[in-house]
Amino acid sequence: MLRKSRAILCLTVVILLGMLAYSRFFMQERAIAVTAVLAESKEIYNSVTAGGSIEAEKSYAFSAQEDAVVGEVYCRVGESVRAGQALWQLRPADELRWTTELLQNAAAVLAGSDSCERAVTSVSEGVTTVCAPADCTLLTVPSSGQSAPAGLPYAQAIDLRALRLRVDIAEAFVADVQAGQPANITVSATGKRYAGSVQSVAPVARQAVSLTGSAGAVTVSALLDIQDADEALRPGYTASAKIFVDEKPSAVVLPYEAIRQEGAAEYVYIIGADRRAHRRAVTTGYSLSQAVEVTGGVEAGELAVVEAFGELADGVLVEAAP
């Protein structure tokens, strides 16, 4: 009888130990597989892009103080001349009529030249020789016998040694653009890129009006200097400028997939030293092409969950793979 009791007791112990081993094996906490990435510290920037055209910083409009007629011409269109070089002659005109053609020519000379200087010639009773006011390139040259009414521009020259870019900035981004900010300038005709910086931003805005009379976009004009300008650049070329309005040398960034949302709140899951996912509220800043700036809640070097292959919650055991 005693032997039988001992046998039953031993069998019971074996069964209990087996049940305990079974429960521990099949009921132990399973880790959720996740992919994770380290939060990086990197240099980022915010930029404003605007388009416009290349122009000369300085141009000259030729006009006569008295009505005159062009005499002999010593130069040609596109020629680069030196300061003081003889260009053409003017002689007094007895009577000139202001025709539509003359007004159109004058308007064409002054178009887009808000910094155009006047090269005014005083015509004496005899023949007067007009000379170049500075080293410049001739854009328009009068022909012999052409009328030059008093005060009306009839020819133009520009200084090709100093070029700049005039762009139109959308009103929504004007507040971010300031003088001195660096920029990358890409010229459409050549595809070449130049370094530049913002010279000035106009104090007033303007609104485009279509041919039908409907109002268009409101923009503000800005001028950018062009560094290392070369002969490939020509006034009138279109170009785009990427203006760097803000730069952060050591911003914390994470992929978009790591940022989760619950209503208006943003959060991430950070994997701690205990191999568990810990929910962490974050604030975000600039949106980049493939990542987002994290301005609060995460430090560089921390491991954030990008994707989970199971139900993820605060405190869950995880097994991370890169």
C-alpha positions in Angstrom: 0.0 0.0 0.0 2.8 2.3 0.9 4.6 1.5 -2.3 1.4 2.3 -4.3 1.0 5.7 -2.6 4.6 6.6 -3.3 4.1 5.6 -7.0 1.0 7.8 -7.3 2.9 10.7 -5.6 5.8 10.4 -8.0 3.5 10.3 -11.0 1.7 13.4 -9.8 5.0 15.2 -9.4 6.1 14.2 -12.9 2.8 15.4 -14.3 3.0 18.7 -12.5 6.6 19.3 -13.6 5.6 18.5 -17.2 2.7 20.9 -17.1 4.9 23.6 -15.7 7.5 23.1 -18.4 4.8 23.1 -21.0 3.3 26.4 -19.8 6.7 28.1 -19.7 7.5 26.9 -23.2 4.3 27.8 -24.9 3.1 30.7 -22.8 6.3 32.7 -22.6 6.2 36.4 -23.9 6.9 36.5 -27.6 8.8 39.4 -29.1 7.2 41.3 -32.0 9.5 41.6 -35.1 10.1 45.2 -36.1 12.3 47.2 -38.5 14.0 50.2 -36.9 16.3 53.0 -37.8 18.6 55.3 -35.8 17.6 58.9 -35.5 20.3 60.9 -37.4 21.8 64.3 -36.8 22.4 66.1 -40.1 22.5 69.5 -41.7 19.2 70.5 -43.3 17.8 73.7 -44.9 14.6 75.2 -46.0 14.4 77.0 -49.3 12.3 79.2 -51.5 12.4 78.7 -55.3 11.5 81.5 -57.7 12.0 82.1 -61.5 13.1 85.1 -63.4 15.5 86.5 -66.0 19.2 87.6 -66.2 19.8 91.3 -66.5 22.7 93.7 -66.4 23.2 95.6 -63.2 24.0 98.8 -65.2 22.7 100.0 -68.5 22.9 103.3 -70.5 20.2 105.0 -72.5 21.4 107.5 -75.1 19.4 110.7 -75.7 20.1 114.2 -77.0 19.3 117.5 -75.2 18.1 119.1 -78.5 16.4 117.6 -81.5 19.1 115.9 -83.7 19.8 113.6 -86.6 22.3 110.8 -86.5 25.2 111.3 -88.8 28.1 108.9 -89.4 28.1 105.7 -87.2 31.4 104.1 -86.1 30.2 101.0 -84.3 27.7 98.0 -84.6 25.2 96.2 -82.4 26.8 93.8 -80.0 30.2 95.5 -80.0 32.0 95.9 -76.8 33.5 99.5 -76.5 35.7 101.3 -74.1 34.9 104.4 -72.1 35.4 107.5 -74.2 35.4 105.6 -77.6 33.6 107.5 -80.4 30.3 105.8 -81.3 28.4 108.1 -83.8 27.8 111.7 -84.7 24.8 113.9 -84.1 23.9 117.1 -85.9 21.2 119.6 -85.1 17.7 119.0 -86.7 15.6 121.9 -87.8 12.3 120.2 -87.2 11.4 116.7 -86.0 8.1 115.0 -85.5 7.5 112.6 -82.6 6.1 109.6 -84.4 4.7 106.4 -82.9 7.7 104.5 -84.1 10.1 106.8 -82.2 8.0 106.3 -79.0 8.0 102.6 -79.4 11.8 102.5 -79.9 12.2 104.6 -76.8 10.0 102.3 -74.8 12.0 99.3 -76.0 15.2 100.9 -74.9 14.0 101.5 -71.4 12.1 98.2 -71.0 13.2 96.4 -67.8 15.8 99.0 -67.0 14.9 100.4 -63.7 18.6 101.3 -63.0 19.2 102.6 -66.5 21.5 105.7 -66.6 21.0 108.4 -69.1 23.9 109.3 -71.4 22.7 112.7 -72.5 24.5 114.6 -75.4 24.4 118.3 -75.8 24.2 119.0 -79.6 26.0 122.1 -80.7 25.5 124.0 -84.0 28.0 121.7 -85.7 28.6 118.0 -85.6 28.8 116.4 -82.2 30.5 113.1 -81.6 28.8 110.8 -79.1 31.3 108.7 -77.0 30.8 105.7 -74.8 30.1 106.7 -71.1 31.9 103.6 -69.8 33.2 100.2 -70.8 30.0 98.6 -72.2 28.4 96.5 -74.9 26.0 98.1 -77.4 22.5 96.6 -77.5 21.0 99.0 -80.0 22.8 101.3 -82.4 21.2 104.1 -84.4 21.4 104.2 -88.2 22.7 107.1 -90.2 19.9 109.6 -90.8 17.8 108.4 -87.9 15.9 111.1 -85.9 16.9 111.6 -82.3 14.2 113.9 -80.7 15.2 115.8 -77.6 15.0 113.7 -74.4 13.9 110.6 -76.1 16.2 107.5 -75.8 17.3 106.2 -79.2 20.1 103.7 -78.3 21.2 101.5 -75.4 24.3 99.9 -74.0 24.9 97.6 -71.0 27.8 96.5 -68.8 28.1 92.7 -69.2 30.7 92.4 -66.5 28.1 92.6 -63.8 25.0 90.5 -64.2 22.2 89.8 -61.8 19.0 87.8 -61.6 15.6 89.3 -61.1 13.0 86.9 -59.7 9.4 87.1 -58.7 8.6 85.5 -55.3 5.1 84.4 -54.4 3.6 86.5 -51.7 3.3 83.5 -49.3 7.1 83.1 -49.1 8.2 86.7 -49.2 8.5 87.0 -45.4 11.2 84.3 -45.4 13.4 85.9 -48.0 16.0 88.5 -46.8 19.0 90.3 -48.2 22.2 88.3 -47.8 20.7 84.8 -48.0 22.7 82.4 -50.2 21.2 80.9 -53.4 21.8 78.4 -56.2 21.0 79.8 -59.6 20.3 77.5 -62.5 20.2 79.0 -66.0 17.6 77.3 -68.3 19.5 77.8 -71.6 22.8 76.1 -70.4 21.7 74.1 -67.4 24.7 75.6 -65.6 24.5 76.4 -61.9 26.0 79.5 -60.2 26.3 80.6 -56.6 24.5 83.8 -55.7 23.0 85.8 -52.9 20.0 88.0 -52.4 20.8 91.7 -53.0 17.5 93.2 -52.2 13.7 92.6 -51.9 11.3 95.1 -53.3 9.2 97.0 -50.7 6.0 96.6 -52.7 4.1 93.7 -54.3 2.5 93.6 -57.7 -0.4 91.6 -59.1 -0.3 90.2 -62.7 -3.4 90.9 -64.8 -4.3 88.6 -67.8 -5.4 89.8 -71.2 -9.0 89.1 -70.2 -8.6 91.4 -67.2 -8.7 88.7 -64.5 -6.3 89.1 -61.6 -3.3 86.8 -61.4 -0.8 85.9 -58.7 0.7 88.5 -56.4 4.5 88.5 -56.3 7.4 90.5 -55.0 10.5 91.2 -57.0 13.9 90.3 -55.7 17.4 90.9 -57.1 20.2 88.3 -56.7 23.9 88.8 -57.6 25.6 86.0 -59.6 29.0 84.9 -58.5 31.6 83.8 -61.1 29.4 84.9 -64.0 31.0 83.9 -67.3 30.5 84.4 -71.0 27.8 81.7 -71.2 25.4 84.1 -69.4 23.4 86.5 -71.5 20.9 89.2 -70.4 17.4 87.9 -71.0 18.1 84.3 -70.2 15.6 82.7 -67.9 16.8 81.2 -64.7 15.5 79.8 -61.4 16.9 80.5 -58.0 16.8 78.2 -54.9 17.1 80.7 -52.0 18.2 79.1 -48.7 16.1 80.9 -46.2 17.0 78.8 -43.1 19.8 76.3 -42.3 20.2 74.0 -39.3 23.6 72.3 -39.0 22.6 69.5 -36.6 18.9 68.7 -36.9 17.5 65.3 -35.7 15.7 63.6 -38.6 13.6 60.4 -39.0 11.9 58.7 -41.9 8.3 59.7 -42.4 7.3 56.0 -41.6 8.6 56.4 -38.1 6.2 59.2 -37.2 2.7 58.1 -36.1 -0.4 60.2 -35.5 -3.3 60.0 -33.2 -5.6 62.9 -34.0 -3.4 66.0 -34.0 -0.7 64.4 -31.8 2.4 62.9 -33.2 4.4 60.1 -31.6 7.1 57.4 -32.2 8.0 54.1 -30.7 11.6 54.2 -29.3 13.3 50.8 -28.5 14.9 51.0 -25.1 17.8 49.0 -23.6 15.2 46.6 -22.2 14.3 45.7 -25.8 10.8 47.1 -25.4 9.0 49.7 -27.5 8.3 52.9 -25.6 5.7 55.3 -27.0 7.1 58.9 -27.1 5.3 62.1 -28.0 7.3 64.2 -30.6 7.1 67.5 -32.4 8.2 67.9 -36.0 9.6 70.7 -38.1 10.7 70.9 -41.7 9.5 68.3 -44.2 12.4 67.0 -46.3 12.3 64.8 -49.4 12.6 61.5 -47.6 12.6 62.4 -43.9 11.2 64.8 -41.4 12.9 67.0 -38.8 12.1 66.1 -35.2 12.3 69.2 -33.0 11.4 67.5 -29.7 11.0 64.1 -28.1 13.9 62.2 -29.8 17.6 62.4 -29.5 20.1 61.6 -32.2 21.2 58.0 -31.9 18.0 56.6 -30.5 16.4 53.6 -32.2 12.9 54.2 -33.6 10.5 51.7 -35.0 9.6 52.1 -38.7 7.5 49.1 -39.2 6.0 46.4 -36.9 5.0 42.9 -37.9 2.4 42.6 -35.1 0.3 44.7 -32.8 2.6 47.4 -31.4 1.9 49.0 -28.0 3.8 50.8 -25.3 6.0 48.3 -23.4 5.8 45.5 -25.9 8.9 43.3 -26.3 10.3 43.7 -29.8 13.1 42.2 -31.9 14.6 44.8 -34.2 16.0 44.2 -37.6 17.7 47.0 -39.6 
